[in-house]
Amino acid sequence: MSDTFRAPSNGAGHAHELVIAGLRAGVAALEVLTGIDLTVRSGEVHAVMGPNGSGKSTLAHVLMGKPGYQVLGGTVTLDGTDLLRLAPFERARLGLFLAPQDPIEVPGVGLHEALTEALAGRGIGPDDIEGTLASRALVEAQRVGLETRLLERPLNVDLSGGERKRSETLQMALLHPSIAVLDELDSGIDIDGLRDVAQRVRDGVAEWGLGVLAITHYRRLLSVLQPDVVHVLVRGRIVASGGPELAGELERTGYGAFEAAARERDAGAEGQN
């Protein structure tokens, strides 16, 4: 039996690339994403900001393959593999991880059991993790500020919003994905918790070259994540990209100017049709 925990094979030393090109998608006959172009590589942190209803969470759901969303055009690939043709569990096996805005309870399934199955799906067998996963979980719980007694609970059952975000971050740390999509990691968590989970994500960038796509409303998350690029998503399309200073500008001025420009763009497109 191995006495050390071996990370999945897509860890440090491997370059990965999530490429989103011309992605159009919707739900309930409403087109929400109207053409997303975005590339996230190993070791990069990208932030997506935008007003409510702009399509931020829809982007996260479509990337992970949540049922009920329709892809209307474009492509999404991870290391050249077409993700849109794959089931959610197959996308996870390739190294895509989603930390949802509202993690759900999974009664009857323990955290250790869920992680064991997830790692097995990534090619890590029982001989590689049995007896070491629990000790690693204890270490990661301390890093993200999750009370260790909660590791014995069924997945997310009776956890507060902040505890669920800490648990999701712990799972990310143990699974070593190549690309992590964080859907409002700063929602429902206090300032101390936000610092802990954001720092663990940032450490993942350094430790195994994690690529991050962070969806957020607030600059406070980004002060720890230190994004390489900030994107502004308005009316289903990225209308601006820039450095971390763009997040500060948005906090000062809001999205009004970007929304006005997007409305004019859409009106012009409709006129041409």
FITI-479856 format. One record per residue (C-alpha): residue number from 1; residue in one letter; x, y, z. Coordinates in Angstrom, 3 decimals, padded with zeros to 6 digits. Example, Ala and Ser with C-alpha at 12.3 -4.5 7.8 and 13.67 -1.06 7.14 Angstrom:
% residues 2
<atom><n>1</n><res>A</res><x>012.300</x><y>-004.500</y><z>007.800</z></atom>
<atom><n>2</n><res>S</res><x>013.670</x><y>-001.060</y><z>007.140</z></atom>
END
This chain:
% residues 273
<atom><n>1</n><res>M</res><x>000.000</x><y>000.000</y><z>000.000</z></atom>
<atom><n>2</n><res>S</res><x>001.322</x><y>003.448</y><z>-000.876</z></atom>
<atom><n>3</n><res>D</res><x>002.191</x><y>005.648</y><z>002.111</z></atom>
<atom><n>4</n><res>T</res><x>001.683</x><y>008.885</y><z>000.205</z></atom>
<atom><n>5</n><res>F</res><x>-001.250</x><y>010.317</y><z>-001.644</z></atom>
<atom><n>6</n><res>R</res><x>-000.603</x><y>010.472</y><z>-005.398</z></atom>
<atom><n>7</n><res>A</res><x>-002.379</x><y>013.275</y><z>-007.221</z></atom>
<atom><n>8</n><res>P</res><x>-004.297</x><y>012.589</y><z>-010.431</z></atom>
<atom><n>9</n><res>S</res><x>-002.155</x><y>012.438</y><z>-013.533</z></atom>
<atom><n>10</n><res>N</res><x>-003.227</x><y>015.866</y><z>-014.732</z></atom>
<atom><n>11</n><res>G</res><x>-001.417</x><y>017.586</y><z>-011.875</z></atom>
<atom><n>12</n><res>A</res><x>001.773</x><y>019.638</y><z>-011.863</z></atom>
<atom><n>13</n><res>G</res><x>003.964</x><y>019.354</y><z>-014.897</z></atom>
<atom><n>14</n><res>H</res><x>001.095</x><y>019.025</y><z>-017.356</z></atom>
<atom><n>15</n><res>A</res><x>-000.212</x><y>022.002</y><z>-019.331</z></atom>
<atom><n>16</n><res>H</res><x>-003.974</x><y>022.164</y><z>-019.782</z></atom>
<atom><n>17</n><res>E</res><x>-006.243</x><y>024.428</y><z>-021.771</z></atom>
<atom><n>18</n><res>L</res><x>-009.980</x><y>025.084</y><z>-021.639</z></atom>
<atom><n>19</n><res>V</res><x>-011.090</x><y>026.772</y><z>-024.852</z></atom>
<atom><n>20</n><res>I</res><x>-014.570</x><y>028.276</y><z>-025.245</z></atom>
<atom><n>21</n><res>A</res><x>-015.309</x><y>029.523</y><z>-028.758</z></atom>
<atom><n>22</n><res>G</res><x>-018.507</x><y>031.160</y><z>-029.957</z></atom>
<atom><n>23</n><res>L</res><x>-020.548</x><y>029.460</y><z>-027.241</z></atom>
<atom><n>24</n><res>R</res><x>-024.280</x><y>030.096</y><z>-027.470</z></atom>
<atom><n>25</n><res>A</res><x>-026.631</x><y>028.475</y><z>-025.003</z></atom>
<atom><n>26</n><res>G</res><x>-029.983</x><y>028.915</y><z>-023.366</z></atom>
<atom><n>27</n><res>V</res><x>-032.631</x><y>027.496</y><z>-021.093</z></atom>
<atom><n>28</n><res>A</res><x>-036.404</x><y>027.200</y><z>-021.512</z></atom>
<atom><n>29</n><res>A</res><x>-036.278</x><y>028.523</y><z>-025.098</z></atom>
<atom><n>30</n><res>L</res><x>-034.412</x><y>031.676</y><z>-023.994</z></atom>
<atom><n>31</n><res>E</res><x>-030.948</x><y>032.296</y><z>-025.412</z></atom>
<atom><n>32</n><res>V</res><x>-028.753</x><y>033.447</y><z>-022.529</z></atom>
<atom><n>33</n><res>L</res><x>-025.205</x><y>033.094</y><z>-023.845</z></atom>
<atom><n>34</n><res>T</res><x>-024.915</x><y>034.815</y><z>-027.188</z></atom>
<atom><n>35</n><res>G</res><x>-021.308</x><y>034.114</y><z>-028.104</z></atom>
<atom><n>36</n><res>I</res><x>-018.650</x><y>033.453</y><z>-025.446</z></atom>
<atom><n>37</n><res>D</res><x>-014.971</x><y>033.353</y><z>-026.408</z></atom>
<atom><n>38</n><res>L</res><x>-012.590</x><y>032.568</y><z>-023.565</z></atom>
<atom><n>39</n><res>T</res><x>-009.452</x><y>030.507</y><z>-022.974</z></atom>
<atom><n>40</n><res>V</res><x>-008.150</x><y>029.412</y><z>-019.553</z></atom>
<atom><n>41</n><res>R</res><x>-004.755</x><y>027.731</y><z>-019.286</z></atom>
<atom><n>42</n><res>S</res><x>-002.875</x><y>026.015</y><z>-016.489</z></atom>
<atom><n>43</n><res>G</res><x>-001.656</x><y>028.467</y><z>-013.884</z></atom>
<atom><n>44</n><res>E</res><x>-004.013</x><y>031.237</y><z>-014.997</z></atom>
<atom><n>45</n><res>V</res><x>-006.792</x><y>032.870</y><z>-012.991</z></atom>
<atom><n>46</n><res>H</res><x>-009.637</x><y>034.422</y><z>-014.971</z></atom>
<atom><n>47</n><res>A</res><x>-012.474</x><y>036.302</y><z>-013.299</z></atom>
<atom><n>48</n><res>V</res><x>-015.884</x><y>036.821</y><z>-014.893</z></atom>
<atom><n>49</n><res>M</res><x>-017.964</x><y>039.695</y><z>-013.540</z></atom>
<atom><n>50</n><res>G</res><x>-021.284</x><y>041.080</y><z>-014.689</z></atom>
<atom><n>51</n><res>P</res><x>-024.743</x><y>042.251</y><z>-013.611</z></atom>
<atom><n>52</n><res>N</res><x>-027.479</x><y>039.871</y><z>-012.528</z></atom>
<atom><n>53</n><res>G</res><x>-028.987</x><y>038.014</y><z>-015.473</z></atom>
<atom><n>54</n><res>S</res><x>-025.953</x><y>038.443</y><z>-017.681</z></atom>
<atom><n>55</n><res>G</res><x>-025.328</x><y>034.683</y><z>-018.002</z></atom>
<atom><n>56</n><res>K</res><x>-022.557</x><y>034.054</y><z>-015.498</z></atom>
<atom><n>57</n><res>S</res><x>-024.097</x><y>031.042</y><z>-013.766</z></atom>
<atom><n>58</n><res>T</res><x>-025.460</x><y>029.775</y><z>-017.068</z></atom>
<atom><n>59</n><res>L</res><x>-021.874</x><y>029.675</y><z>-018.326</z></atom>
<atom><n>60</n><res>A</res><x>-020.825</x><y>027.558</y><z>-015.331</z></atom>
<atom><n>61</n><res>H</res><x>-023.775</x><y>025.173</y><z>-015.754</z></atom>
<atom><n>62</n><res>V</res><x>-023.192</x><y>024.715</y><z>-019.481</z></atom>
<atom><n>63</n><res>L</res><x>-019.473</x><y>024.055</y><z>-018.994</z></atom>
<atom><n>64</n><res>M</res><x>-020.239</x><y>021.263</y><z>-016.520</z></atom>
<atom><n>65</n><res>G</res><x>-023.189</x><y>019.879</y><z>-018.500</z></atom>
<atom><n>66</n><res>K</res><x>-026.091</x><y>020.553</y><z>-016.141</z></atom>
<atom><n>67</n><res>P</res><x>-029.329</x><y>019.092</y><z>-017.546</z></atom>
<atom><n>68</n><res>G</res><x>-031.904</x><y>021.554</y><z>-018.842</z></atom>
<atom><n>69</n><res>Y</res><x>-029.496</x><y>023.827</y><z>-020.716</z></atom>
<atom><n>70</n><res>Q</res><x>-029.350</x><y>023.757</y><z>-024.502</z></atom>
<atom><n>71</n><res>V</res><x>-026.173</x><y>024.463</y><z>-026.439</z></atom>
<atom><n>72</n><res>L</res><x>-027.135</x><y>026.437</y><z>-029.539</z></atom>
<atom><n>73</n><res>G</res><x>-023.718</x><y>026.892</y><z>-031.097</z></atom>
<atom><n>74</n><res>G</res><x>-019.977</x><y>027.072</y><z>-030.576</z></atom>
<atom><n>75</n><res>T</res><x>-017.485</x><y>024.701</y><z>-029.003</z></atom>
<atom><n>76</n><res>V</res><x>-015.919</x><y>023.925</y><z>-025.628</z></atom>
<atom><n>77</n><res>T</res><x>-012.777</x><y>021.801</y><z>-025.459</z></atom>
<atom><n>78</n><res>L</res><x>-010.443</x><y>020.707</y><z>-022.673</z></atom>
<atom><n>79</n><res>D</res><x>-007.035</x><y>019.708</y><z>-023.965</z></atom>
<atom><n>80</n><res>G</res><x>-008.592</x><y>019.278</y><z>-027.399</z></atom>
<atom><n>81</n><res>T</res><x>-011.443</x><y>017.012</y><z>-026.241</z></atom>
<atom><n>82</n><res>D</res><x>-014.988</x><y>018.147</y><z>-027.062</z></atom>
<atom><n>83</n><res>L</res><x>-016.655</x><y>018.585</y><z>-023.671</z></atom>
<atom><n>84</n><res>L</res><x>-020.099</x><y>019.279</y><z>-025.048</z></atom>
<atom><n>85</n><res>R</res><x>-020.427</x><y>015.666</y><z>-026.196</z></atom>
<atom><n>86</n><res>L</res><x>-019.623</x><y>014.300</y><z>-022.740</z></atom>
<atom><n>87</n><res>A</res><x>-021.715</x><y>013.609</y><z>-019.648</z></atom>
<atom><n>88</n><res>P</res><x>-020.883</x><y>015.655</y><z>-016.540</z></atom>
<atom><n>89</n><res>F</res><x>-019.000</x><y>012.774</y><z>-014.881</z></atom>
<atom><n>90</n><res>E</res><x>-016.878</x><y>012.370</y><z>-018.012</z></atom>
<atom><n>91</n><res>R</res><x>-016.006</x><y>016.063</y><z>-017.952</z></atom>
<atom><n>92</n><res>A</res><x>-014.967</x><y>015.682</y><z>-014.328</z></atom>
<atom><n>93</n><res>R</res><x>-012.777</x><y>012.708</y><z>-015.223</z></atom>
<atom><n>94</n><res>L</res><x>-010.949</x><y>014.885</y><z>-017.728</z></atom>
<atom><n>95</n><res>G</res><x>-010.113</x><y>017.349</y><z>-014.958</z></atom>
<atom><n>96</n><res>L</res><x>-012.945</x><y>019.899</y><z>-014.958</z></atom>
<atom><n>97</n><res>F</res><x>-014.254</x><y>020.849</y><z>-011.512</z></atom>
<atom><n>98</n><res>L</res><x>-017.267</x><y>022.983</y><z>-010.628</z></atom>
<atom><n>99</n><res>A</res><x>-017.774</x><y>024.586</y><z>-007.231</z></atom>
<atom><n>100</n><res>P</res><x>-021.488</x><y>025.464</y><z>-007.528</z></atom>
<atom><n>101</n><res>Q</res><x>-023.057</x><y>028.591</y><z>-006.099</z></atom>
<atom><n>102</n><res>D</res><x>-025.392</x><y>026.508</y><z>-003.942</z></atom>
<atom><n>103</n><res>P</res><x>-023.856</x><y>023.079</y><z>-003.155</z></atom>
<atom><n>104</n><res>I</res><x>-026.624</x><y>020.549</y><z>-002.583</z></atom>
<atom><n>105</n><res>E</res><x>-027.017</x><y>018.023</y><z>000.203</z></atom>
<atom><n>106</n><res>V</res><x>-026.381</x><y>014.360</y><z>-000.661</z></atom>
<atom><n>107</n><res>P</res><x>-027.905</x><y>012.305</y><z>002.180</z></atom>
<atom><n>108</n><res>G</res><x>-026.442</x><y>008.861</y><z>002.674</z></atom>
<atom><n>109</n><res>V</res><x>-023.160</x><y>009.606</y><z>000.871</z></atom>
<atom><n>110</n><res>G</res><x>-020.168</x><y>010.413</y><z>003.025</z></atom>
<atom><n>111</n><res>L</res><x>-017.439</x><y>012.817</y><z>001.982</z></atom>
<atom><n>112</n><res>H</res><x>-014.787</x><y>010.077</y><z>002.085</z></atom>
<atom><n>113</n><res>E</res><x>-016.964</x><y>007.792</y><z>-000.022</z></atom>
<atom><n>114</n><res>A</res><x>-017.648</x><y>010.514</y><z>-002.595</z></atom>
<atom><n>115</n><res>L</res><x>-013.982</x><y>011.433</y><z>-002.871</z></atom>
<atom><n>116</n><res>T</res><x>-012.906</x><y>007.803</y><z>-003.150</z></atom>
<atom><n>117</n><res>E</res><x>-015.294</x><y>007.236</y><z>-006.051</z></atom>
<atom><n>118</n><res>A</res><x>-014.294</x><y>010.491</y><z>-007.725</z></atom>
<atom><n>119</n><res>L</res><x>-010.606</x><y>009.636</y><z>-007.515</z></atom>
<atom><n>120</n><res>A</res><x>-011.285</x><y>006.131</y><z>-008.808</z></atom>
<atom><n>121</n><res>G</res><x>-012.959</x><y>007.712</y><z>-011.801</z></atom>
<atom><n>122</n><res>R</res><x>-009.775</x><y>009.668</y><z>-012.395</z></atom>
<atom><n>123</n><res>G</res><x>-007.652</x><y>006.514</y><z>-012.394</z></atom>
<atom><n>124</n><res>I</res><x>-006.541</x><y>006.556</y><z>-008.751</z></atom>
<atom><n>125</n><res>G</res><x>-007.159</x><y>003.091</y><z>-007.297</z></atom>
<atom><n>126</n><res>P</res><x>-007.773</x><y>001.938</y><z>-003.702</z></atom>
<atom><n>127</n><res>D</res><x>-004.130</x><y>001.020</y><z>-003.176</z></atom>
<atom><n>128</n><res>D</res><x>-003.179</x><y>004.618</y><z>-003.887</z></atom>
<atom><n>129</n><res>I</res><x>-005.630</x><y>006.310</y><z>-001.550</z></atom>
<atom><n>130</n><res>E</res><x>-006.814</x><y>003.908</y><z>001.151</z></atom>
<atom><n>131</n><res>G</res><x>-005.432</x><y>004.951</y><z>004.507</z></atom>
<atom><n>132</n><res>T</res><x>-004.060</x><y>008.238</y><z>003.212</z></atom>
<atom><n>133</n><res>L</res><x>-007.130</x><y>010.053</y><z>001.913</z></atom>
<atom><n>134</n><res>A</res><x>-008.488</x><y>010.514</y><z>005.428</z></atom>
<atom><n>135</n><res>S</res><x>-005.238</x><y>012.041</y><z>006.672</z></atom>
<atom><n>136</n><res>R</res><x>-005.060</x><y>014.352</y><z>003.674</z></atom>
<atom><n>137</n><res>A</res><x>-008.661</x><y>015.402</y><z>004.254</z></atom>
<atom><n>138</n><res>L</res><x>-007.749</x><y>016.366</y><z>007.819</z></atom>
<atom><n>139</n><res>V</res><x>-004.888</x><y>018.523</y><z>006.560</z></atom>
<atom><n>140</n><res>E</res><x>-007.055</x><y>020.189</y><z>003.938</z></atom>
<atom><n>141</n><res>A</res><x>-009.855</x><y>020.774</y><z>006.447</z></atom>
<atom><n>142</n><res>Q</res><x>-007.426</x><y>022.750</y><z>008.571</z></atom>
<atom><n>143</n><res>R</res><x>-006.251</x><y>024.747</y><z>005.554</z></atom>
<atom><n>144</n><res>V</res><x>-009.772</x><y>025.827</y><z>004.608</z></atom>
<atom><n>145</n><res>G</res><x>-011.005</x><y>026.233</y><z>008.185</z></atom>
<atom><n>146</n><res>L</res><x>-013.527</x><y>023.378</y><z>008.115</z></atom>
<atom><n>147</n><res>E</res><x>-014.168</x><y>021.703</y><z>011.476</z></atom>
<atom><n>148</n><res>T</res><x>-012.811</x><y>018.182</y><z>011.184</z></atom>
<atom><n>149</n><res>R</res><x>-015.900</x><y>016.654</y><z>012.826</z></atom>
<atom><n>150</n><res>L</res><x>-017.861</x><y>017.718</y><z>009.735</z></atom>
<atom><n>151</n><res>L</res><x>-015.814</x><y>015.328</y><z>007.604</z></atom>
<atom><n>152</n><res>E</res><x>-017.922</x><y>012.515</y><z>009.027</z></atom>
<atom><n>153</n><res>R</res><x>-021.202</x><y>014.050</y><z>007.836</z></atom>
<atom><n>154</n><res>P</res><x>-023.023</x><y>012.963</y><z>004.679</z></atom>
<atom><n>155</n><res>L</res><x>-022.044</x><y>015.317</y><z>001.884</z></atom>
<atom><n>156</n><res>N</res><x>-023.147</x><y>018.881</y><z>002.780</z></atom>
<atom><n>157</n><res>V</res><x>-025.932</x><y>017.628</y><z>005.068</z></atom>
<atom><n>158</n><res>D</res><x>-026.756</x><y>020.165</y><z>007.804</z></atom>
<atom><n>159</n><res>L</res><x>-023.821</x><y>022.370</y><z>006.840</z></atom>
<atom><n>160</n><res>S</res><x>-024.099</x><y>026.151</y><z>006.744</z></atom>
<atom><n>161</n><res>G</res><x>-023.500</x><y>028.008</y><z>003.500</z></atom>
<atom><n>162</n><res>G</res><x>-019.964</x><y>028.867</y><z>004.503</z></atom>
<atom><n>163</n><res>E</res><x>-019.216</x><y>025.316</y><z>005.621</z></atom>
<atom><n>164</n><res>R</res><x>-020.389</x><y>024.028</y><z>002.262</z></atom>
<atom><n>165</n><res>K</res><x>-018.043</x><y>026.408</y><z>000.455</z></atom>
<atom><n>166</n><res>R</res><x>-015.161</x><y>025.241</y><z>002.646</z></atom>
<atom><n>167</n><res>S</res><x>-016.092</x><y>021.612</y><z>001.933</z></atom>
<atom><n>168</n><res>E</res><x>-016.238</x><y>022.223</y><z>-001.830</z></atom>
<atom><n>169</n><res>T</res><x>-012.801</x><y>023.832</y><z>-001.705</z></atom>
<atom><n>170</n><res>L</res><x>-011.449</x><y>020.877</y><z>000.297</z></atom>
<atom><n>171</n><res>Q</res><x>-012.798</x><y>018.516</y><z>-002.371</z></atom>
<atom><n>172</n><res>M</res><x>-011.109</x><y>020.571</y><z>-005.078</z></atom>
<atom><n>173</n><res>A</res><x>-007.807</x><y>020.405</y><z>-003.217</z></atom>
<atom><n>174</n><res>L</res><x>-007.978</x><y>016.621</y><z>-002.891</z></atom>
<atom><n>175</n><res>L</res><x>-009.080</x><y>015.969</y><z>-006.468</z></atom>
<atom><n>176</n><res>H</res><x>-006.428</x><y>018.193</y><z>-008.103</z></atom>
<atom><n>177</n><res>P</res><x>-008.491</x><y>019.185</y><z>-011.165</z></atom>
<atom><n>178</n><res>S</res><x>-006.806</x><y>020.866</y><z>-014.082</z></atom>
<atom><n>179</n><res>I</res><x>-009.477</x><y>023.589</y><z>-014.422</z></atom>
<atom><n>180</n><res>A</res><x>-011.764</x><y>024.796</y><z>-011.617</z></atom>
<atom><n>181</n><res>V</res><x>-014.919</x><y>026.780</y><z>-012.325</z></atom>
<atom><n>182</n><res>L</res><x>-015.941</x><y>028.698</y><z>-009.206</z></atom>
<atom><n>183</n><res>D</res><x>-019.522</x><y>029.961</y><z>-009.335</z></atom>
<atom><n>184</n><res>E</res><x>-019.709</x><y>032.738</y><z>-006.743</z></atom>
<atom><n>185</n><res>L</res><x>-017.406</x><y>031.121</y><z>-004.212</z></atom>
<atom><n>186</n><res>D</res><x>-017.884</x><y>034.290</y><z>-002.156</z></atom>
<atom><n>187</n><res>S</res><x>-021.655</x><y>033.815</y><z>-001.808</z></atom>
<atom><n>188</n><res>G</res><x>-022.955</x><y>032.774</y><z>001.626</z></atom>
<atom><n>189</n><res>I</res><x>-019.583</x><y>032.827</y><z>003.371</z></atom>
<atom><n>190</n><res>D</res><x>-018.124</x><y>035.279</y><z>005.865</z></atom>
<atom><n>191</n><res>I</res><x>-014.958</x><y>037.308</y><z>005.401</z></atom>
<atom><n>192</n><res>D</res><x>-012.695</x><y>034.869</y><z>007.268</z></atom>
<atom><n>193</n><res>G</res><x>-014.068</x><y>031.909</y><z>005.341</z></atom>
<atom><n>194</n><res>L</res><x>-013.681</x><y>033.710</y><z>002.053</z></atom>
<atom><n>195</n><res>R</res><x>-010.040</x><y>034.407</y><z>002.807</z></atom>
<atom><n>196</n><res>D</res><x>-009.415</x><y>030.754</y><z>003.669</z></atom>
<atom><n>197</n><res>V</res><x>-011.066</x><y>029.237</y><z>000.592</z></atom>
<atom><n>198</n><res>A</res><x>-009.717</x><y>031.831</y><z>-001.821</z></atom>
<atom><n>199</n><res>Q</res><x>-006.192</x><y>031.311</y><z>-000.509</z></atom>
<atom><n>200</n><res>R</res><x>-006.522</x><y>027.542</y><z>-000.960</z></atom>
<atom><n>201</n><res>V</res><x>-007.565</x><y>028.067</y><z>-004.564</z></atom>
<atom><n>202</n><res>R</res><x>-004.674</x><y>030.451</y><z>-005.098</z></atom>
<atom><n>203</n><res>D</res><x>-002.286</x><y>027.907</y><z>-003.567</z></atom>
<atom><n>204</n><res>G</res><x>-003.602</x><y>025.311</y><z>-006.036</z></atom>
<atom><n>205</n><res>V</res><x>-002.492</x><y>027.559</y><z>-008.872</z></atom>
<atom><n>206</n><res>A</res><x>001.048</x><y>027.461</y><z>-007.493</z></atom>
<atom><n>207</n><res>E</res><x>001.061</x><y>023.834</y><z>-006.313</z></atom>
<atom><n>208</n><res>W</res><x>-000.190</x><y>021.987</y><z>-009.386</z></atom>
<atom><n>209</n><res>G</res><x>-000.820</x><y>024.622</y><z>-012.035</z></atom>
<atom><n>210</n><res>L</res><x>-004.571</x><y>024.853</y><z>-011.461</z></atom>
<atom><n>211</n><res>G</res><x>-006.409</x><y>026.966</y><z>-014.016</z></atom>
<atom><n>212</n><res>V</res><x>-009.272</x><y>028.985</y><z>-012.540</z></atom>
<atom><n>213</n><res>L</res><x>-012.428</x><y>030.529</y><z>-013.968</z></atom>
<atom><n>214</n><res>A</res><x>-013.952</x><y>032.496</y><z>-011.080</z></atom>
<atom><n>215</n><res>I</res><x>-017.447</x><y>033.944</y><z>-011.422</z></atom>
<atom><n>216</n><res>T</res><x>-018.075</x><y>036.712</y><z>-008.916</z></atom>
<atom><n>217</n><res>H</res><x>-019.876</x><y>039.954</y><z>-008.178</z></atom>
<atom><n>218</n><res>Y</res><x>-017.295</x><y>041.307</y><z>-005.788</z></atom>
<atom><n>219</n><res>R</res><x>-013.733</x><y>042.488</y><z>-005.807</z></atom>
<atom><n>220</n><res>R</res><x>-013.056</x><y>041.072</y><z>-002.332</z></atom>
<atom><n>221</n><res>L</res><x>-012.647</x><y>037.536</y><z>-003.708</z></atom>
<atom><n>222</n><res>L</res><x>-010.245</x><y>038.789</y><z>-006.343</z></atom>
<atom><n>223</n><res>S</res><x>-008.028</x><y>040.532</y><z>-003.804</z></atom>
<atom><n>224</n><res>V</res><x>-006.889</x><y>037.047</y><z>-002.724</z></atom>
<atom><n>225</n><res>L</res><x>-007.218</x><y>035.176</y><z>-006.042</z></atom>
<atom><n>226</n><res>Q</res><x>-005.151</x><y>037.827</y><z>-007.869</z></atom>
<atom><n>227</n><res>P</res><x>-006.651</x><y>037.258</y><z>-011.329</z></atom>
<atom><n>228</n><res>D</res><x>-004.531</x><y>037.532</y><z>-014.438</z></atom>
<atom><n>229</n><res>V</res><x>-007.545</x><y>038.673</y><z>-016.461</z></atom>
<atom><n>230</n><res>V</res><x>-010.939</x><y>040.135</y><z>-015.546</z></atom>
<atom><n>231</n><res>H</res><x>-013.773</x><y>039.728</y><z>-018.069</z></atom>
<atom><n>232</n><res>V</res><x>-017.026</x><y>041.687</y><z>-018.127</z></atom>
<atom><n>233</n><res>L</res><x>-020.035</x><y>039.600</y><z>-019.170</z></atom>
<atom><n>234</n><res>V</res><x>-023.099</x><y>041.580</y><z>-020.261</z></atom>
<atom><n>235</n><res>R</res><x>-026.171</x><y>040.323</y><z>-022.106</z></atom>
<atom><n>236</n><res>G</res><x>-024.596</x><y>036.930</y><z>-022.740</z></atom>
<atom><n>237</n><res>R</res><x>-021.307</x><y>038.094</y><z>-024.191</z></atom>
<atom><n>238</n><res>I</res><x>-017.899</x><y>039.209</y><z>-022.924</z></atom>
<atom><n>239</n><res>V</res><x>-017.774</x><y>042.918</y><z>-023.725</z></atom>
<atom><n>240</n><res>A</res><x>-014.470</x><y>043.842</y><z>-022.093</z></atom>
<atom><n>241</n><res>S</res><x>-011.355</x><y>042.219</y><z>-020.671</z></atom>
<atom><n>242</n><res>G</res><x>-008.507</x><y>043.702</y><z>-018.700</z></atom>
<atom><n>243</n><res>G</res><x>-006.214</x><y>043.361</y><z>-015.734</z></atom>
<atom><n>244</n><res>P</res><x>-007.160</x><y>043.328</y><z>-012.045</z></atom>
<atom><n>245</n><res>E</res><x>-007.687</x><y>047.082</y><z>-012.176</z></atom>
<atom><n>246</n><res>L</res><x>-010.836</x><y>046.482</y><z>-014.225</z></atom>
<atom><n>247</n><res>A</res><x>-012.521</x><y>044.971</y><z>-011.150</z></atom>
<atom><n>248</n><res>G</res><x>-011.797</x><y>048.167</y><z>-009.240</z></atom>
<atom><n>249</n><res>E</res><x>-013.274</x><y>050.245</y><z>-012.031</z></atom>
<atom><n>250</n><res>L</res><x>-016.442</x><y>048.165</y><z>-011.991</z></atom>
<atom><n>251</n><res>E</res><x>-016.761</x><y>048.616</y><z>-008.246</z></atom>
<atom><n>252</n><res>R</res><x>-016.546</x><y>052.393</y><z>-008.681</z></atom>
<atom><n>253</n><res>T</res><x>-018.675</x><y>052.900</y><z>-011.783</z></atom>
<atom><n>254</n><res>G</res><x>-020.911</x><y>049.826</y><z>-012.083</z></atom>
<atom><n>255</n><res>Y</res><x>-021.982</x><y>048.167</y><z>-015.312</z></atom>
<atom><n>256</n><res>G</res><x>-024.129</x><y>050.976</y><z>-016.732</z></atom>
<atom><n>257</n><res>A</res><x>-021.820</x><y>051.992</y><z>-019.570</z></atom>
<atom><n>258</n><res>F</res><x>-021.192</x><y>048.377</y><z>-020.579</z></atom>
<atom><n>259</n><res>E</res><x>-024.915</x><y>047.577</y><z>-020.536</z></atom>
<atom><n>260</n><res>A</res><x>-025.740</x><y>050.609</y><z>-022.669</z></atom>
<atom><n>261</n><res>A</res><x>-023.113</x><y>049.643</y><z>-025.230</z></atom>
<atom><n>262</n><res>A</res><x>-024.409</x><y>046.065</y><z>-025.284</z></atom>
<atom><n>263</n><res>R</res><x>-027.987</x><y>047.221</y><z>-025.856</z></atom>
<atom><n>264</n><res>E</res><x>-026.836</x><y>049.384</y><z>-028.750</z></atom>
<atom><n>265</n><res>R</res><x>-024.897</x><y>046.465</y><z>-030.178</z></atom>
<atom><n>266</n><res>D</res><x>-027.909</x><y>044.163</y><z>-029.981</z></atom>
<atom><n>267</n><res>A</res><x>-030.245</x><y>046.785</y><z>-031.408</z></atom>
<atom><n>268</n><res>G</res><x>-027.900</x><y>047.286</y><z>-034.343</z></atom>
<atom><n>269</n><res>A</res><x>-027.717</x><y>043.568</y><z>-034.958</z></atom>
<atom><n>270</n><res>E</res><x>-031.505</x><y>043.292</y><z>-034.940</z></atom>
<atom><n>271</n><res>G</res><x>-031.749</x><y>046.200</y><z>-037.356</z></atom>
<atom><n>272</n><res>Q</res><x>-029.428</x><y>044.476</y><z>-039.804</z></atom>
<atom><n>273</n><res>N</res><x>-031.626</x><y>041.406</y><z>-039.700</z></atom>
END
